[in-house]
Amino acid sequence: CAGEENWVDSRTIYVGHREPPPGTEAYIPQRFPDNRIVSSKYTFWNFIPKNLFEQFRRIANFYFLIIFLVQLIIDTPTSPVTSGLPLLFVITVTAIKQGYEDWLRHKADNAMNQCPVHFIQHGKLVRKQSRKLRVGDIVMVKEDETFPCDLIFLSSSRGDGTCFVTTASLDGESSHKTYYAVQDTKAFHNEQEIDALHATIECEQPQPDLYKFVGRINVYHDRNEPTARPLGSENLLLRGATLKNTEKIFGVAIYTGMETKMALNYQAKSQKRSAVEKSMNAFLIVYLCILISKALINTVLKYVWQSEPFRDEPWYNQKTEPERKRNLFLRAFTDFLAFMVLFNYIIPVSMYVTVEMQKFLGSYFLTWDEEMFDEDTGEGPLVNTSDLNEELGQIEYVFTDKTGTLTENNMEFVECCIEGHVYVPHVICNGQIIHDCTGIDMIDSSPGGSGKEREELFFRALCLCHTVQVKDDDSVDGLKKSQLSRRSCIYISSSPDEVALVEGIQRLGYTYLRLKDNFMEILNRENNLEKFELLEVLSFDSVRRRMSVIVKSSTGDIFLFCKGADSSIFPRVKEGKIDQVRSRVERNAVEGLRTLCVAYKKLTTEEYNKAQKLLQNAKLALQDREKKLAEVYEKIERDFILLGATAVEDRLQEKAADTIEALQKAGIKVWVLTGDKMETAAATCYACKLFRRNTQILELTTKKIEEQSLHDVLFDLSKTVLRHNGSLTRDTFSGLSTDMQDYGLIIDGAALSLIMKPRQDGSSGNYRELFLEICRNCSAVLCCRMAPLQKAQIVKLIKLSKEHPITLAIGDGANDVSMILEAHVGIGIIGKEGRQAARNSDYAIPKFKHLKKMLLVHGHFYYVRISELVQYFFYKNVCFIFPQFLYQFFCGFSQQTLYDTAYLTLYNISFTSLPILLFGLMEQHVSADTLKREPSLYR
């Protein structure tokens, strides 16, 4: 979708379907879809044709259909029932299975489309079904309801015009996010006032990006010029999100049905097909050739044998005149077809059904596995598709996400460093704070006067520079309560880091109370209430990697506080103890802590007014709003004074290290793909034994590429890698050969996009081949600073490389969905970040450590079982038909059948399929414990 950015077409929506006053532009009602969601594949009418078409795309089914038709048309030795019945059995069983799955989807759709929604019509509330909702309707949503479509937020029951929303079903984040009502309408609190609103909204046409939205609203007041206000993603409530902590809100529908962002994000799940299924088709073609050759040999021999007169006419079965006169070729052709029909049983039609039964029943062994059940969450493994069981036994590459997959996504504030002095808050004892008045353990002696001031500024900065909400237990006497006990508030935020910071600062004596009427309230160490007016929030984005707030203190000073990644703060700092802080930050990063730097600057009123004007203009832009805002932020956020840095720890999941070690011993290459910064990610990789102490780290990062060109860096790396090992064979990965040099590659997102870009000089080749060559020779690869789509790109790159390895992707958040859908096998972790990943995956497991047993034991068994099942099927059919072939020599090639019709029909369906099915379910050629102990058996 490269063209989307410069696509100007926009839509105009008339709020409440009211036409604008005369004299504005012409009123053209546009047609929009209704609010129905369709996720099903078939309808009642097209089910049979569409399903049959899909089934006959399978070679075996199509072939049997042809044989069946041949049996109907010509006089064949066996009755049409013999091939018709098994075929009918197979087709019916599969159709019933697919029909049932689709019926469940229909049911879910209907439940969604028929749930009641409150509309406003002529100043009154009306209940209607959700599918009758139209663009321009004004809707009321109550607490804990989900939004029926994409709405622009007009007003809420909260005085400040905000509401809290969880978007777990959209992007998997379970935390509360704040959305803001349109300034001019936030005072309307009842149906009549809202109904009297006269406004039009201009916005872009629907597009799938959840975090992007550009529009403006024109509000008309009594014939005057309309006031225009900018609309951004903070005013847009998305379908599928849920309203929390807010009694009710009013909103106007702008995208409905299949145009909502949620529906546009349904990535059509392509059918993943396993390697075994593909090789089965190859087997079928081989056997088809055997069959045709048998029929040809018999036909030729028949005519050789009949070339002597009267061989084919015994005295008791003389031919009639027309029979003798028939064309020789036509006779030979019908004979050939008759032989084909006779030997047709060499192709097993019911094999597909048996294999499907084996996969379906076999997948229960995974869900029943006690060891893979997680006590804390009460979750066991889930199997969303059983078609890929045997792929689990052939994995060559594992791509894993870091946050929440290898680590627990449970942040804990470790320390902060102010002007080179380090502060460590009190220990937490299972969630309870061991409290004492000072709240600070100093490592250094307390700083002097000016230091004290800086220290307070630092704590205030952390208390103010965030987007955390406070969930108070009882808001009526909220203030009294929080002053009595400082810890009655629960913090909610969209990022766990922020909560950890605010809670950490609370343990150091500064408590953030709440945001009320645009004033942020904090309690300082002396238990005095301080109020700061929140003027602007320069929100976080992953490109800038920092966020700022502009606040006005009670004395009238205006401060800009900024916190962000060290790489984005240090270049913008003009004074402060930079070297001490930097060395501390680097030390923490090496230990695997997530670090943030904090800086501030004072603004004069003129500077603030100028900044505010710039921001307002950028926010009103309809085109390239992101770009313009980024430029303005760049202008405002500079010349900081550095205050200090914080460190937050994200703990490793239990047994993550030995899982990775076992996978590497099994000859699987493990890649970690993460959005984190390089130092932190590298520290995690050392902790979970992805890199060992003797691993030589190769870097392919933006920093390196700035020093020398990409071309040179790549060639240097490939020289290093290939010099040592001529070329690596697969067994050197087992970790047994420690004398071999181990390589670990670190690459970041920016370097990756350079590699993926075609070369400038127009030559068709780019650096992908070289990059792949380097990756193949590294035992572990870490990709940091990755965007979700880049994760999928990497998986695709490896998947389509010339060896076509089988890949597995494992992740827990919505940002991993694209990679999970791209890999051959996608595994979701039922984690903190919601259900999105688990819902889109093929298999879901509670913890990363369960991956070991899933691949090394279950995957291994599945693969051995299915391969024996398929080979046995072909073998038994050859045994069955060969006597039939030999019998033709003794019956004058007259196409006599050796077996009875009933026997022919049932041989594959029941006589021989049940024993092998049981064998295919139960077989364990090595005990499970041995497989777990010896990962190298996996290969």
VEXFI-742641 format. One record per residue (C-alpha): x negated, y, z negated. Coordinates in steps of 0.2 Angstrom, whole numbers, plus 5000, padded with zeros to 4 digits. Layout:
BEGIN
XYZ
...
***
This chain:
BEGIN
500050005000
498650125005
499950245013
500950274998
500050414991
500350535005
502150475008
503150635005
504950565007
505850594991
507650574985
508850704978
510050644964
511550744958
511750714940
513450654936
513850664954
514150854953
513750954969
512651094966
513351274967
513551344985
512151434993
510851294988
510251175001
511651065010
512450925000
511950765008
512550614998
511250475000
511650295000
510850194986
510950004982
512049954967
511349884951
511349704955
509749604952
509449444962
508149324958
508849164965
508249084981
509849004988
511749054989
513248934988
513348945007
511548935013
510948805000
511148645011
510348715027
508948805018
508548665007
508548535020
507448645031
506248655017
506248475013
505948415031
504448525032
503648385023
502748265035
503448105028
505248165027
505248225045
504448065051
505747955042
507148065050
506448025067
506347835064
508147845057
508747925073
507747795084
508647655074
510347735078
509947755096
509147595102
509447415098
508147385084
507747235074
508147315057
509747405053
509747595051
510147575033
508447515029
507647685033
509147795030
509447745012
507747775005
507747945014
509447995008
508847944990
507348054991
508248204999
509648194986
508548184971
507448324977
508948434982
509848404965
508248454956
508048614966
509848654965
509848644947
508348754945
509248884956
510848874947
509948924931
509249074940
511049124946
511649104928
510349214921
510649344935
512549344931
512249364913
511149514917
512349594930
513849574919
513249644903
514249794898
513549974899
514250134893
514550264906
515150444904
516650494915
517550654914
516850684896
517350514890
516450354887
516950204898
516350024897
515949944914
514849804920
513049834923
513149794942
514449934945
513150064939
512750194953
511250314955
511750484947
512850404933
512550464916
512350314904
512350304885
511150174877
511250124859
509850064847
509149894852
509949884868
508949864884
509050004898
510149944912
509150034925
507850164927
508450324918
507850504916
507950534898
509150684895
509450684876
509350584860
510150574843
508450634836
508250814834
506650834842
507250744858
506150594857
506450414857
505450254854
505450114866
504649944867
504149874884
503749694879
504649624894
503849744906
501949744902
501849634887
501449774875
502549754859
502049914851
503250074851
502950204864
503650384863
504650454877
505250634878
506950714884
507050854897
506751014888
508351104894
509550954890
508850894874
510150994864
511650904871
512250784859
513950734864
514850664879
515750834884
514150934883
513250804894
514650794906
514650984909
512750974914
512451044931
510850984938
509950894953
508350784951
507150774965
505950624964
504850504974
505650354982
505450194971
503750114969
503149974959
501850064948
502550064930
501450204924
501750324938
503250444941
503350614949
504850714950
505650884945
507350924938
508351084943
509551144930
510851264936
511551404923
513051504929
512551554947
510751604942
509251534949
508951354943
507551324931
506351184937
505551074925
504250934928
504750754926
503350624923
503250444917
503550504899
505350554904
505750394913
506550254904
506250084913
507449944915
506949804904
506349914890
507249914873
507750064863
507050064845
507150174830
508350294839
510250294836
510750324854
510150414870
510950484886
510050464903
510450484921
510150334933
508950364946
508350194952
509550044952
509649864955
508249794966
507449974967
507049974948
505149964944
505449804935
506249724951
504849794962
503649704951
504349534953
502849464962
503549334973
502849174966
502149084980
502248894979
500548834972
500148664980
498948544972
497448474981
498148294979
499748344988
498648405003
497648255003
499248145003
499748225019
498048175027
498247995021
499947995029
499248045046
497947905045
499247775041
500347845055
498847815067
498647635060
500547615063
500547675081
498947565085
499847415078
501447445088
500347475104
499347315102
501047215099
501847295114
500347265126
500147085119
502047055122
501947095140
500347005143
501146845135
502746875146
501746895162
501946705165
503746675172
505146615160
504146635144
505346765138
506846665145
507146505136
508646405143
509746455129
509546645130
509546685149
509446865154
510846945164
510547025181
510547215175
509347165161
508047095174
508247245185
507847375171
506347485174
504747405167
504147565159
505847605150
505847425144
504047445137
504447605129
506047535120
504947385114
503647505108
504947605098
505647435091
503947385085
503647555077
505347535067
504747365062
503147415055
503747585049
503647525030
501847555030
502247735027
502947745009
504447865009
504747854990
502947894986
503448084984
504848044972
503747924962
502348054961
503548194956
504248084942
502548044937
502048224936
503648274928
503648144914
501748154912
501948344908
502848294892
501248214885
500548394885
502048474876
502048324864
500248344859
500148374840
498348444841
498848584853
500248644841
499848804832
500448814814
500349004812
501449054826
502448884827
502148874846
501648724856
501048714874
502348754887
502348684905
503148794917
502748694933
502248514933
501548514951
499848554946
499448424932
498048344941
497248504946
496748524928
495548384930
494548464945
494248644939
492648714944
492848894938
493748974923
494149154923
494549224906
495149384899
494249444883
495349554872
496649434865
496049284874
494249264867
494549384853
496149404842
496649574846
496749614828
495749774825
494949824809
494049984805
492249954800
491350114797
491250294803
489650394805
489750584803
488250684808
487150534805
487950494788
488750324787
490450294778
491150124774
492950114768
493449994754
493649804758
495349744762
495949594752
497249504763
498049674768
498049754751
496949894748
495849884732
496250064728
495150194718
495250374719
493650414728
494050304743
492250314749
490650214747
489250324753
487750244761
486850414762
486950544749
488350674751
488050804763
487850984759
489151134761
489251144780
489150954781
490650944770
491651054782
491150944796
491650794787
493350864784
493550914802
493050734807
494450664796
495650784802
495250754820
495550564818
497150604808
497750714822
497050654839
498150504842
499850444848
500350344833
502150344826
502650324808
504050204804
504650254787
505650134777
506950264771
506950434781
508150524769
506850544755
505450504766
504350644760
504650614742
504250434744
502650454754
502050574741
502350454727
501550314735
500450354749
500650184757
502450174761
502250204780
501950084793
501050144809
501550094826
500550134842
500250074860
498450034856
497949934841
496350034840
497250184835
498250104821
496550034814
495750204815
497250294806
497350154793
495450164790
495550354788
496950324776
495750224765
494550364766
495750484758
496650564773
498450504776
499450544792
501250564787
502350604802
502650714817
504150824813
504850964824
503150974833
502150984817
500950854812
500850824793
499350754784
498950734766
497150774762
496050704748
496750824735
498550764739
498950924747
500050934762
499251014778
500351054793
499651074811
500751124825
500451014840
500251124855
499751004869
499250814871
498050774885
498450594885
497250454887
496850374904
495750244909
494750344921
494350494909
494250364895
494650494882
496150594875
496350764867
497550864856
497651044854
498351094837
498551254828
498251254809
499251344796
497851484796
498151514814
496551434821
496751334837
495751174838
495451054852
495050874845
494450744857
494050564855
493450444868
492150324874
490350374871
489950384890
491350514892
491050624877
489150634876
488950724893
490250854887
489450904871
488351054868
487851044850
487950924835
486750784829
486850694846
485350584844
485750514826
487550474832
487050404848
485850284840
487150224828
488450204842
487250094852
486849994837
488649964834
488949914852
487649784852
488449704837
490049694847
491049834838
492149944849
491550124847
492350294849
491550464848
492450614840
492150794845
493050964844
492951144849
493851304843
494951394856
495351584855
497151624859
496651694877
495751524881
497251424875
498451534885
497451504900
497251324898
499151304895
499551394911
498451284921
499251124913
500951184916
500551214935
499751044937
501250964928
502551044940
501650974956
502650844965
501150784976
499450724969
500050774951
498750644944
497350724953
497750904949
498050854930
496350764930
495550924937
496351034924
495850914910
494050914917
494051104915
494751114897
493750964890
491951034889
490751124878
491151014863
490351004846
490050824841
490750774825
490350584823
490850414829
491950264823
491750074824
493149954825
492949764825
493949644835
493649464829
493349314839
494649184840
494249024830
493248894840
493049004855
491248974855
491248784856
492648784869
491548884880
490048774877
491048624880
491748694897
489948734902
489348564898
490748494908
490048584923
491348724924
490748894926
491549024915
491749204920
492349334908
493349474916
493749624904
494249804904
493049844889
491349934891
489849834895
488949834878
490449774868
490849644881
489049584881
489049564862
490649464862
489849354876
488349314865
489449284850
490449154860
488949074867
489349124885
487549194886
486249104876
484649184868
483649124883
484849174896
484049304908
485249444910
485449524927
486349684929
487349744944
488149904937
488450074942
486950144933
485850024942
486650064959
486350254956
484550224954
484250124970
485450074983
486749934982
485749844996
484149844986
484849794970
485749644978
484249584987
483149604971
484349494961
484549364975
482649354976
482449334957
483849204956
483249104971
481449104968
481549004952
482748874958
482548844977
484348804976
485348744961
486248584961
487748554951
486948454937
485848584931
487248674923
487548534910
486348634898
485348474897
483948554907
483448694896
481748714905
482748784920
482948974919
484749014914
485449174922
486849284916
487549414928
488449574922
489449674934
490649824932
492249874941
491450014951
490049904957
491249774962
492349894973
490749944982
490349764985
492149734992
492049885003
491649855021
489949925026
489850105032
488850075047
490249985055
489349815055
490749685051
489749585037
489749665020
488849615004
490149484998
489149335004
487549394995
488549434980
489349254980
487649174982
486949264967
488549214957
488349034962
486649024954
487149104938
487849004924
488949134917
489549304924
490349444914
491349574923
491749734913
492849884916
493949784927
495649854933
497049714934
497049704953
495149684953
495349534942
496449454955
495149514969
493749414960
494749264958
495249274977
493449304982
492849144974
494449044979
494149084997
492249054997
491548925008
491548774995
493448814991
493248774972
494748754962
494948894950
495848924933
496349094926
496749114908
497449274899
498649344887
499249514893
500249594907
498649654914
498149474918
499649424927
498949464944
497449354941
498549214934
499649214949
498149214961
497149064954
497548884958
498048854940
498649004929
498648984910
499449114899
499149124880
500649154869
499849304861
500149474853
500349564869
502049494873
502649354884
502249424901
500749314904
501549154897
503049184908
502149204924
500849064921
500948874926
500448824908
500548914892
499448874876
499448954859
497548984857
496048984868
495248834859
496648724866
495948744883
494548624879
495748474876
496948524890
495548514903
494348384896
495648264890
497348294898
496648354915
495448214916
496848084913
498048164925
496848164939
496247984937
498147924935
498748014950
497347964961
497547774957
499447794959
499347864977
497947744982
499047594975
500547654985
499647645001
498847484997
500447394993
501247455008
499847385019
499947215010
501847215013
501747245032
500247145037
501146975036
502547055047
501147095060
500446925060
502146845061
502446925078
501146815085
502146665080
503846725086
503346775104
503246955100
505146965099
505247085085
505946965072
505947025054
505046915041
505946995027
507847025023
508547195026
508947215007
507247175003
506547295015
507647435008
507247404990
505447354991
504847544989
506247614979
506247494965
505347334966
503647404966
503747584960
504247554942
502647454936
501447584944
502447724937
502247664920
500347634923
500247804930
500947874914
500047774901
498347734909
496847794898
495247724905
494147804891
494847854874
495348034872
494048054858
492647994869
493148124882
493148264869
491448214862
490648194879
491148344890
489948294904
491148144908
492348274915
491348284931
***
